[in-house]
């Protein structure tokens, strides 16, 4: 009795405590990222923040200047040439970053340098640097205005002597300035034109910043410590939005983002005013309570904030908000979610009970149950009667309604783990658990008797059709009976963690096999894994908005879109500025009609499906190119502080300097850790490398040739930077250059030619030598033959002639016939002797030239025509003809041809004159015989033996013999032969 009473009292006490704890706490946490001194910032009191054209952030602090590339800080102090705490920063047209303080300093990409301050400015502080259209900087110091041109400070003459409080340039580059007691003016040419007068009301207005509205182009805002004014059509007035009254603290800076929202930095924190929204940011929602000194909107749309004592913050936008322990959640592991418009959102935690979010307020509740696991909420469901069903780890199933917790009846074996709770189309509640599947008839649980085993998840997929997921696939329950015939191809044996009906498709989340999609119309199944773009093969939860599917995975939150026709998915990354590596939970995915809620081990993340991220391209820069050799470390393309070579110029490197170390870096301020790099060396590789994190690549022993190194920064959504390149040529040694190879080739060809020429010349010389020897032998033989023939034949013929004379003297004079016969013998011997003389002459080597041939013909013709009535005209041959050597056959044949022709003139022409003329032209010997005789008809056949011999002899000499004659006219016979080579 006492025990029962004690339990009742204890449980009542727990309920009372839980109701007491049901109170308002903190709201959602916004997406801020903080960088402070532990991250490398030189000092925590950030005063000004500015972005240059290369996307670096510059932060002015009380400790010096910091440059931030999204990952690393580079710090500059006064000993480096930096100004003190900069009151303003700007970039000129040449890319130099300027800092205004008591001096003017600038960073030229290599060093910090300081301009000499004109004496007239004394100890005045430079402020409000702005860049004009021409790229020169303008600024103010006290009552003076100046311009920086050609690295010199030039004074600007003003029409009045009043304080220059603020300066800015409009979107067209026109300079505007606020003059104390005067008003706002715009510089056109060299003349200041009034935009508005401050009048008596704002006579003491000390404007700190001038802001040009990006949406309403003709609206200008003026900000001072205590006022925020607007100027339209020349009229100045207080800012009309009533939300301005909610801002407290002195206003230090104001910026407008691309949507038109205004961001107010004050001594009391950060405030944002949109057209219909107002937000304040402090430590309760992820920011800081310290003063905010300046704000910068970077090229990616991120908002950067310089704070007093907390370093700098990056606000990545409100693509999502987060609930975690910074909002005083009892436990940030969100295991389950449920909600509707009436009750708000319920979050079940691991060990921390229930949390409710409604009307921007958080409340939390404890289950009135004993045991350390009673506050671990695994599943939630709101039924038609607005009762919240609560499935716990060890405390069974509970309901919460009208401020009261009640425990529902358990199974006969006692409290069990509740894996999932749903309501079907009739409103009947179903529960999945390790013990099986139950449905409730009223408050009584009924177990499906023909379903054996555990059930990890449950979903209604059609009228009277429930699909159970387990560690062995899925089971279809139809009309509360197991349908043994239902099978999904490829699902058998898979560990199913979540089931979601999506139109005609069924989505199945698995523990290690990614996402399966079933088309219920054609039974087609597709599987998607990490290789297809999912963050993990472990998919814990599924929900969907009006267009997209959301997955809670083991390593992040995927947003994807399904093409119903092809069942192909498209991975979308427009729901977040940076990738969140978080582990989702099984029953923790919910679409409340306007927002997507995903429960994870690091809190609940809430997305607005209508908002998409506008991504900007990252930037990349080649930092250094080093030649790596033993004992050599040469920079050939500099860091920002060393620029030795132009980036777009091709550089020549000796062949021994062919080991290169190339360093590069990218800037993506939204999420520097998301950057990857792809590179290639054109000339060695055609394709870019796979995306990698490293920012240095080594190339060893690069062959000689022309190369271009290309690198780009890439994001996981496929967006990449422009390609930056560095071109170079590895110059080969002279003995491997093309000219040298050509020279060697030519030398080899020349050597071959000379060798061949030498061999040919040698062979020719040998041939000529043999020919000369042969010729000499022939000459000697001819001489010997001629001498022998002359001596022997001459003696014998002489003897015949003498014997004929003796015989004739002994024959009786009356014997006429005998004496006549003897005379014929003598004449024949004499003729034979004369003929032998021609043969002997031809055999004599001395006759082997044109001069001797012509001389021989001259003597023969003179003899032949003497005492005949025919005058023979032939001048003595030229002595130069002796140099024209002719072979023996030439001498014999030429002589015989013209002897025959001269005899024909004598016998047949009846001529009075005969002419023999000789000419030698270009190696051709021309011998012409003409007469003034009676001629003959050349058309009639002349086949006499003499003419046949003439033509045969001409053919032997490869010459040409022609006759020109007519009856009654002269005859001209011409022999043409080529001079032997």
BADRENZA-747697 format. One record per residue (C-alpha): x, y, z. Coordinates in steps of 0.001 Angstrom, whole numbers, padded with zeros to 6 digits, always signed. Each point is the difference from the previous one (the first is absolute). Layout:
! residues N
XYZ;...
//
This chain:
! residues 981
+000000+000000+000000;+002761+002340+000959;+001903-000874-003127;-002957+000733-002268;-000674+003276+001771;+003685+000971-000230;+000014-000604-003739;-003129+002093-000470;+001485+002862+002040;+003340-000230-001853;-001666-000034-003417;-002166+002973+000904;+003113+001846+001155;+001719-000749-003320;-002993+001284-001962;+000002+003202+002043;+003709+000469-000592;-000424-000588-003733;-002732+002611-000123;+002201+002435+001889;+002776-000583-002456;-002365+000726-002886;+001214+003577-000373;+001375+002273-002648;+003703-000185-000778;+002110+000985-002989;-000876+000195-003721;+001773-001354-003061;+003675+000323-000701;+001135+001801-003163;+002863-001034-002193;+003020+001981+001190;+003659-000974-000213;+002443+001701+002330;+003722+000661-000642;+002077+001331+002856;+003561+000120+001255;+000149-003786+000403;-000650-000219-003766;+002837+002414-000780;-001667+003432+000166;+002607+002449+001265;-002277+001515+002676;-003642-000507+001047;-001168+003643-000172;-000839+000234-003699;-000768+003585-001062;-000341-000087-003787;-000418-002777-002571;+000455+000224-003787;+000271-002368-003010;+002482+000562-002854;-000302-000997-003660;+001770-003314+000652;-002713-000781+002589;+002293+000245+003020;-001472+001568+003128;+001967+002737+001769;-000727+000572+003678;+001170+003021+001954;+000512-000626+003728;+001655+001763+002901;+002907-002421-000411;+000618+000531-003717;-001345-001112-003375;-001042-003583-000909;-000575-001400-003475;-002286-003048-000176;-000397-002386-002957;-002713-002119+001588;+002454-002383+001639;+003119+001855+001152;+000720+003402+001449;+003043+002031-001051;+000768+002721+002532;+001725+003369-000409;+001139+002270+002816;+001566+003425+000067;+003498-001441-000284;-001071-001499-003330;-000950+003461-001234;-003707-000358+000806;-002034+002901+001248;-001349-000032+003528;-003647-000784+000531;-001455+000846-003414;-003017+002272-000005;-000674-000819-003651;+001175-002427-002665;-000358+000117-003784;+001546-001362-003181;+001191+002195-002851;-000180-000710-003711;+003444-001655+000024;-001055-002572+002605;+001880+001593+002901;-001819-000256+003335;+000140+003223+002048;-000327+000560+003733;-000840+003341+001594;+001057+000945+003502;+002421+002694+001089;+001931-001016-003098;-000906-001415-003410;+001349-003498-000590;-000547-002367-002888;+000702-003611-000917;+001363-000365-003534;-000264-003773-000156;+003507-000422+001421;+000573+002396+002846;-001676+002474+002311;+001097+003534-000864;-000795+003435+001476;-000444+003286-001844;+001648+003103+001311;-002617+002063+001781;-000214+003627-001103;+000987+002365+002808;-003231+001975-000354;-002014-002933+001415;+002022-000072+003223;-001364-002624+002381;-003329-000245-001781;-001507-003449-000605;-000734-001149-003535;-003468-001534-000420;-002698-001016-002481;+002047-001251-002941;-002012-000418-003216;+000983-000940-003572;-000980+002382-002786;-000885-000964-003582;+003594+000492-001151;+001329-002418+002646;+001551+002691+002179;-000830+000163+003713;-001705+002884+001746;-000168+000548+003728;-000368+002476+002789;+002030+001247+002911;-001752+002444+002322;-001212+002955-002054;+002056-001020-003022;-000538-002309-002913;+002794-001658-001956;+000612-002222-002999;+002682-002676-000393;+001391-000038-003522;+003262-001528-001206;+000774-000948+003613;-000076+003609+001110;-002492+001858+002184;-001594+002965-001781;-002111+002538+001856;-003546+000583-001293;-001285+003561+000246;-003461+000192+001573;-002437+002908-000364;-000488+000212+003772;+001910-000831+003162;-002154-002431+001935;+000496-003515+001285;-000054-002744-002613;-001914-002647+001970;-000556-002776-002524;+000785-000960-003593;-001336-002699-002346;-000368-000786-003701;-003344-000871-001597;-000413-002975-002383;+001084+002196-002915;+003218+000969+001792;-000982+003579+000858;+001499+001299+003248;-002413+001169+002687;+001031+001799+003162;-001791+001160+003143;+001100+003436+001184;-000858+001070+003572;-002609+002795+000154;-000324-000065-003814;-001510-003191-001321;+000643-002912-002368;+001815+000855-003251;+000940-001844-003195;+003177+000792-001947;-000505+000451-003721;+003140+000954-001828;+001595+002528+002313;-003250+001386+001404;-001914-001117+003115;-003761-000229-000555;-002330-000093+002959;-002117-003124+000433;-001711+001175+003161;+000417+002700+002605;+000001-000918+003684;-001797+003196+000991;-000547+000959+003590;-001339-003381+001109;+003108-001923-000944;+002503+002826+000186;+002111-001905+002540;-000326-003343-001823;+003337-001828-000002;-000423-002624-002720;+002179-003092+000366;-001122-001924-003072;-001798+000634-003294;-001954-002986-001404;-001554-000217-003478;-003153-002123-000168;+000507-002952-002398;-003726-000438-000663;-001352+003546+000074;+002621+001610-002161;-000798+003593+000960;+000115-000544+003738;+003057+000818+002111;+000407-000787+003698;+002031+002037+002455;+001167-001592+003229;+001323+001667+003085;+000420-001316+003543;-003562+000839+000924;-001873+000491-003260;-000851-001921-003127;-001388+002264-002717;-001134-000406-003589;+000402+002448-002860;-002452-000119-002913;-000470+002664-002662;+002187+002378+001961;-002025-000317+003187;+001447-001363+003226;-002123-001777+002580;+000168-002643+002691;-000092-003593-001209;-003676-000889-000346;+000065-003693+000978;-001384-000234+003563;+002238-002998+000722;+002877+002484+000361;-001334+000756+003469;+000900-003510+001141;+003675+000661-000556;+001868+001049+003095;+003549+001164+000570;+002058+002456-002041;+000051-000805-003727;+003578-000661-001138;-000490-001210-003594;-002758-000923-002470;+000063-002117-003190;-002714-001149-002369;+000040-003531-001456;-001138-001076-003471;-003570-000647+001205;-000323+003539+001277;+000236-000856+003710;+001901+002427+002184;+002556-001225+002529;+000591+002256+002988;+003190-000330+002030;-000414+001550+003423;+001625+000075+003384;-002788-002340+001132;+000397-002618-002738;-001262-000747-003512;-003435+000769-001431;-001571-000738-003355;-002986+001821-001509;-001663-001397-003101;-003113+001283-001726;-002197-002069+002287;+002421-001557+002498;+002076+000984+002986;+002700-002135+001560;+002452+000560+002804;+003072-002141+000501;+001782-000709+003254;+001545-002852+001948;-003373-001720+000396;-000285-000724-003717;+003584-000666-000984;+001579+003482-000080;+001652+002170+002648;-001176+002632+002447;+003020+002219-000718;-000091+003196-002045;+000116-000383-003777;+002308+002574-001581;-000271-000687-003734;-001713-002200-002588;+001192-001197-003425;-002010-001742-002726;+002388-002262-001953;-000305-001059-003641;-001631-003324+001018;-002790+001717+001910;+001404-000797+003451;-000263+002662+002638;+003173+000585+002027;-000110+001798+003320;+002822+001646+001939;-000677-000164+003722;+001458+001559+003093;+001818-002819+001771;-001419-003028-001849;+001954+000221-003219;-001938-000288-003242;-003136-001953-000883;-001328-001349-003264;-003767-000154-000431;-000761-002524-002722;-003615+001035-000346;-003178-001506+001317;-000171-002954-002382;-000386-002017+003149;-000210+000539+003745;+001084-002358+002708;-001176-001108+003417;+002697-001394+002262;+001342+000376+003530;+000784+003685-000540;-003784+000448+000255;+000080-001961+003265;-001343-003209-001492;+000226-002722+002656;+001729-002182-002594;+000864+000930-003581;-000395-003550-001346;-003438+000264-001660;-001368-003523-000489;-003552+000730-001194;-002235+002778-001326;-003727+000673-000284;-002118+003106-000354;-002903+001951-001431;-001138+003613-000084;-001926-000246+003225;+002636-001631+002179;+003167+001220-001680;+002978-002311-000316;+000790-002776+002480;+003555-001261+000281;+000898-003228+001768;+003519-000007+001420;+002358-002740+001099;-000209+000134+003794;-001369+003549+000246;-003706-000570-000403;-002260+002067-002261;+000553+003469-001442;-002764+002097-001589;+000544+002938-002351;-002944+002303-000517;-000348+003722-000687;+003808+000400-000065;+000226-001367+003543;+001477-003209+001354;-001509-002052+002830;+001038-003404+001279;-001659-002858+001854;+000969-003112+001948;-001768-003351-000262;-001322-000953+003494;+001806-003341-000023;+002827-001627+001905;+003312-001127-001431;+002920+001642-001776;-001381-000805-003493;-003531+001204+000611;+000824+003432-001483;+001356-001434-003266;-002768+000603-002548;+000323-002216-003100;-003276+000791-001794;-002802+002596+000023;-003442+000242-001609;-002963+002407+000319;-003341-001755-000527;-003305+001415-001181;-001009+000891+003530;+003163+002131+000423;+001524-002521+002387;+003764-000293-000218;+001153-003638-000041;+003464-000447+001473;+002138-003096-000583;+002894-000356+002455;+003109-002138+000300;-000886-001787+003248;-003172+001601+001359;-002449-001307-002596;-002667+002015-001803;-001481+003233+001391;-002534+002610-001045;-000039+003705+000791;-003207+002010-000243;-001415+003007+001774;+003100+000358+002135;-000052-003599+001265;+002201-003018-000642;-001630-003416+000006;+001570-003346-000680;-001736-002207-002544;-000511-003731+000546;+003129-002034-000706;+000542-003394-001521;-000307-003049+002271;+003785-000093+000331;+000143+003525+001382;+001418+003331-001293;+001818-000211-003305;+002018+002196-002295;-002292+001860-002413;+001705+000329-003384;-002820+001729-001865;-003544+001347+000378;-002412+000892-002809;-003708+000503-000551;-001736-001523-003002;-002686+001637-002144;-002654-001142+002484;+001844+001578+002916;+001059-003322+001477;+003400+000104+001687;+002716-002510-000957;+003236-000670+001866;+003172-001768-001106;+002387-001428+002568;+002640-002715+000447;-002841-002240+001182;-001971+000372-003219;-002871+002165-001206;-003052+001202+001976;-003077+001962-000821;-002321+001589+002529;-003706-000582+000261;-000918+002786+002343;+002618-000224+002730;+000600-003712-000446;+003092-001186-001924;-000521-002858-002434;+003049-001827-001304;+000149-001327-003557;+000135-003703+000718;+001315-001102-003397;+002914+002474-000041;+003087-001462+001609;+003082+001997+000837;+000830+003639+000723;-001239+003053-001883;+002334+002995-000262;-002345+002363-001870;-003574+000214-001256;-001950+001986-002626;-003399-000079-001688;+000482-000368-003755;-003629-000437-001049;-003518-000661+001203;+000165-002862+002489;+003701-000495-000922;+002754+000389+002581;+003674-000545-000870;+002314-001153+002772;+003779+000357-000224;+002384-002268+001845;+003591-001180-000113;-001107-002597-002559;-001776+002164-002564;-003683+000991-000058;-003329-001680+000703;-003373+001103-001367;-002996-000086+002372;-003325-000034-001854;-003212+000145+002025;+002097-000792+003077;+001377-003199-001505;+003477-000710-001307;+000104-000169-003824;+002596-002696-000640;-000109+000560-003759;+001274+003589+000190;+003647+000364-000986;+002144+002981-001005;+002932-001103-002202;+003383+000558+001632;-001377+000885+003441;+000219-003431+001576;+002453+000008+002890;+000378+003806+000087;-000198+001866+003290;-002888+002451-000513;-000016+003055+002280;-002709+002182-001534;-002870-000309-002513;-001608+002954-001797;-002888+000057-002508;+000701+002619-002686;-002684+000086-002666;+000154-003298-001903;+003440-000662+001459;+001115-001609+003237;+003277+001204+001532;+001971-002458+002110;+002880+001199+002201;+002575-002649+000917;+002731-000277+002600;+002878-000698-002410;-001446-000201-003517;-001142+003559-000681;-003435+000885-001362;-002345-002316-001951;-002838+001400-002099;-002876-002239-001098;-002437+000940-002765;-003239-001655+001132;-001422+000103-003544;+002675-002014-001800;+001883-001512+002986;+003239+001564-001233;+002606+000582+002732;+002988+002337+000032;+002727+000267+002620;+002043+003124+000784;+003114+000059+002124;+002863+002229+001045;+001577-000442-003422;-003121+001628-001478;+000279+003086+002223;-001494-001062+003320;+002076+001108+002964;-000085-003506+001434;-001297-003474-000754;-001652+000098+003432;-003376+001706-000530;-002003+000398+003207;-002981+002187-000838;-002064+001239-002948;-002453+002869-000453;-001107+002193-002892;-001291+003467-000728;-002118+000959-002988;+002847-000566-002490;+002979-001641+001632;+001021-003028+002027;+002103+000466+003146;+002214-002723+001467;+001595-000109+003428;+003192-002045-000489;+002931-001099+002089;+002115+002934-001226;-002327+002829-000850;-003349+001108-001417;-000680-000652-003664;-002521+001894-002073;-000927-001634-003284;-002563+000097-002771;-001569-003044-001665;-000843-000157-003702;-003191-002110-000071;+000496-001039-003625;+003515-001418+000378;+000213-000475+003785;+003314+001872-000178;+000893+002295+002873;+001747+003358-000028;+002050+000890+003067;-000720+003589+001030;+002407+002017+002127;-001910+003262+000039;-001359-000495+003531;+003166+000856+001880;+002952+002384-000264;+002360-002659+001345;-000180-003739+000349;-000980-001171+003454;+001586-003277+001036;-002606-001225+002454;-001546-003381+000732;-003773-000057-000407;-002400-002155+002014;-002639-002499-001050;-003361+001593+000828;+001191+003575-000222;-001121+001408-003378;-003067+002216-000301;-001640+002436-002414;-002333+002249+001985;-001585+001594-003060;+002567+002773-000347;+003288-001201+001494;+002093-003150-000137;+001187-001301+003388;+002843-002515+000286;+001054-001395+003393;+003683-000867+000401;+002570-000835+002643;+000888+003722+000034;-003443+001483+000330;-002952+000685-002279;+000547+001771-003305;-002854+001948-001573;-000036+000874-003704;-002257+002243-002032;-000579-001909-003290;-000885+003219-001796;+003409+001489+000657;+002884-001061-002180;+003631+000846+000329;+001588+002255-002603;+003414-001498-000502;+002959+001991-001229;+003070-001386-001609;+003089-000523+002098;+003259+001635-000972;+003409-001581-000442;+003469+001437-000376;+003367-001515-000801;+002200+001074+002882;+003503-001239-000781;+001871-002146-002461;+003240-001316+001433;+002838-001769-001781;+000932-002932+002176;+003611-001089-000373;+002615-001059+002569;+001065+003220+001679;-002341+002108-002147;-003278+001601+001036;-000866+002640-002529;-003325+001787-000251;-000839+000572-003645;-003511+001293+000541;-000600+001847+003189;-002251-000013+002972;-001921+003222+000602;+003259+001325+001466;+002257-001319-002790;-000968+000490-003625;+002898-000806-002233;-001812-000994-003182;-003204+001034-001701;-002691-002701+000391;-001010+000049-003662;+003492-000257-001405;+001665-003188-001175;+003232-000627+001871;+003004-001976-001205;+001823-002234+002462;+003256-001882-000614;-000325-003753-000322;+001789-000520+003324;-002727+002014+001785;-002831-002392-000802;-001223-000792+003536;-002798+002442+000884;-001959+000531+003206;-003165+002007-000735;-002063+001475+002828;-003480+001437-000394;-002854+001038+002263;-003676+000744-000328;-002381+002352+001742;-003599-000889+000765;-001031+001941+003032;-003331-001825+000360;+001761-003235+000879;+003739-000193-000566;+000032-003630+001129;-002288-000923-002902;+002650+000969-002550;+001626-002668-002113;+002454+000447-002826;+000412-001553-003419;+003151+000461-002008;+001790-001282-003057;+003243+000570-001839;-000932+000434-003632;+002716-001726-001952;+000080-002946+002408;-003709-000494+000779;-003196+000769-001900;-002460-000284+002895;-000241+001808+003306;+000798-001930+003161;-002700-001177+002364;-000973+002670+002563;+002603+000138+002773;+000605+002091+003120;+003749+000488-000358;+001227+003393-001187;+003394-001108-001279;+000986-002295-002848;+003473-001293-000871;+001127-000832-003516;+003299-001863-000235;+002236-000492-003044;-002298+001762-002433;+001079-000841-003571;+001011+002872-002197;-002898+001659-001806;-002717+002626+000359;-002409-000272+002939;-002859+001868+001631;-000939-000691+003604;-003710+000581+000599;-001862-000021+003310;-003547+000758+001075;-001842-000015+003305;-003168-002109+000097;-002952-000444+002333;-001939-003202+000565;-002978+001462-001895;+002124+000071-003130;+000591+003744-000041;+003605+000917-000695;+002232+003015-000277;+001504+001245-003200;+003123-001884-001005;+003299+001630+000911;+003043-001032-001960;+003761+000208-000037;+001867-000727-003244;+003598-001030-000321;+002410-001712-002327;+002642-002504+001088;+002815+000819-002395;+001855-003148-001071;+003810-000155-000090;+001425+001192-003276;+000678-003562-001068;-003731-000805+000324;-001343+003066-001768;-001656-000237-003374;+002550+002280-001732;+002793-002127+001403;-001710-003176-001153;-000529+001537-003416;+003647+001034-000048;+001091-003503+000993;-002275-001450-002645;+001413+002351-002594;+003528-000833+001123;-000762-003704-000271;-001518+000564-003424;+003028+002093-000939;+002330-002681+001359;-001855-002651-001965;+000105+002236-003041;+003706+000697+000431;+000702-003670+000619;-002032-000946-003014;+001645+002755-002000;+003390-001166+001190;-000777-003573-000933;-001404+001067-003348;+002946+002299-000599;+002360-002711+001058;-001760-002447-002262;-000007+002532-002798;+003655+000735+000519;+000706-003699-000036;-002117-000348-003102;+001775+002922-001601;+003317-001389+001101;-000853-003361-001494;-001323+001780-003041;+003147+002074-000205;+002133-003088+000420;-002116-001794-002569;+000177+002994-002286;+003704+000200+000491;+000299-003682-000718;-002148+000442-003078;+002085+002966-001002;+003153-001993+000360;-001570-002913-001833;-001224+002387-002702;+003397+001614-000261;+001704-003375-000059;-002565-001323-002459;+000368+003049-002186;+003788-000239+000112;+000008-003740-000620;-002631+000254-002669;+001845+002906-001619;+003331-001731+000116;-001180-003407-001056;-002756+000953-002443;+001939+002964-001359;+003085-002039-000620;-001930-002708-001699;-002009+002402-002167;+003158+001861-000847;+001600-003254-000898;-002997-000852-002225;+000320+003370-001657;+003744-000448-000565;-000456-003553-001257;-002750+001260-002329;+002439+002539-001394;+002668-002679-000418;-002511-002312-001618;-001162+002743-002339;+003602+000690-001075;+000484-003611-000905;-003204-000338-002052;+000265+000676-003695;-001499+003391-000835;-002128-001657-002615;-001755-002043+002569;-002566+002603+000776;-002407-002200+001939;+002720-001325+002260;+001394+003441+000575;-003547+001286+000709;-000511-002782+002539;+003223+000875+001724;-001018+003646+000046;-003312-000941+001652;+001878-001964+002636;+002159+002991+000722;-002992+002382+000116;-001896-002371+002289;+002927-000229+002289;+000329+003773-000052;-003760+000418+000754;+000222-002591+002710;+002914+001900+001466;-001956+003263-000070;-003030-001679+001621;+002239-001494+002595;+001219+003467+000831;-003595+000966+001011;-000262-003045+002212;+003378+000691+001502;-001004+003620+000593;-003213-001086+001720;+001873-002470+002181;+002433+002696+001111;-001243+001505+003378;+001216+003393-001131;-002939+000109-002378;-002589-000192+002852;-001033+003672-000049;-002021+002221-002274;+002978+001993-001121;+001788-003077-001422;-003163-001231-001709;-000566+003325-001705;+003669+000296-000919;-000140-003454-001493;-003075+001008-002058;+001646+003239-001012;+003026-001807-001393;-002132-002664-001604;-002276+002553-001717;+002883+002128-001142;+001615-003055-001556;-003231-001256-001450;-000978+003237-001759;+003436+001054-001156;+000197+000282-003789;-003744-000842-000322;-001559+003387-000723;-001744+000013+003394;+001215+002439+002587;-000102-001396+003571;-000769+002644+002599;+000893-000981+003578;+001945+002059+002437;+002495-001655+002228;-001730-001278+003202;+000124+002054+003180;+002595-001063+002516;-002730-000095+002741;-001448-003028-001765;+002937-001995+001332;-001729+000016+003417;-003067-001710-001397;+000859-003627+000476;-001799-002583-002094;+000149-003785+000203;+001719-001998-002704;-003311-001026-001576;-000845+003693-000460;+003239+000677-001864;-000454-002960-002304;-003710+000486-000739;+000083+003808-000419;+002972-000317-002347;-001633-002739-002072;-003321+001920-000204;+001595+003127-001405;+002433-001859-002251;-003053-001613-001596;-001732+003373-000280;+003093+001747-001440;+000405-002779-002571;-003704+000396-000946;+000551+003740-000553;+002961-000782-002177;-001764-002703-001993;-003597+001249-000331;-000468+003682+000814;+001674+001782-002938;+000710+002656+002592;+002604+002666-000151;+000242+000512+003776;-000351-002134+003067;-000202+001377+003566;+000593-001802+003259;-001095+001905+003136;+000172-001060+003657;-001660+001457+003149;-000251-001112+003628;-002951+001347+002076;-001106-001228+003447;+001696-003336-000447;-001353-000567-003518;+002485-000456-002868;-001355+001061-003349;+001951-000788-003225;-001519+001293-003212;+001122-000772-003597;-001500+002073-002829;+000673+000440-003697;-001253+002067-002909;-000575-002944-002270;-003070-001290-001841;-001660-001567+002997;-002502-002854-000118;-003558-000864+000904;-000053-001183+003649;-003556-001385-000431;+001328-002729-002237;+001398-003016+001747;+003743-000083+000237;+000922-003373+001338;+003577-000093-001111;+002511-001769+002171;+001738+003273+000841;-003099+001718+001360;-000937-003063+001997;+003461-000049+001562;-000274+003716+000803;-003271-000479+001888;+001242-003109+001812;+003139+001780+001140;-002073+003015+001171;-002229-002345+001995;+003030-001550+001713;+000933+003453+001179;-003608+000658+001133;+000106+002916-002361;-002227+001388-002673;+000876+000500-003655;-002199+002097-002320;+000210+000881-003682;-001633+003008-001576;+000073+000120-003800;-002086+000601-003112;+000701-000677-003627;+001947+002892-001455;+000894+001368+003397;+002737-000516+002533;+000177-002836+002498;+000509+000446+003747;+000752-002999+002215;+000089+000490+003789;+001232-002373+002698;-000928+000743+003615;+001488-001961+002852;+000114+000578+003742;+003314+000580+001614;+000671-003022+002275;-000340+000752+003754;
//
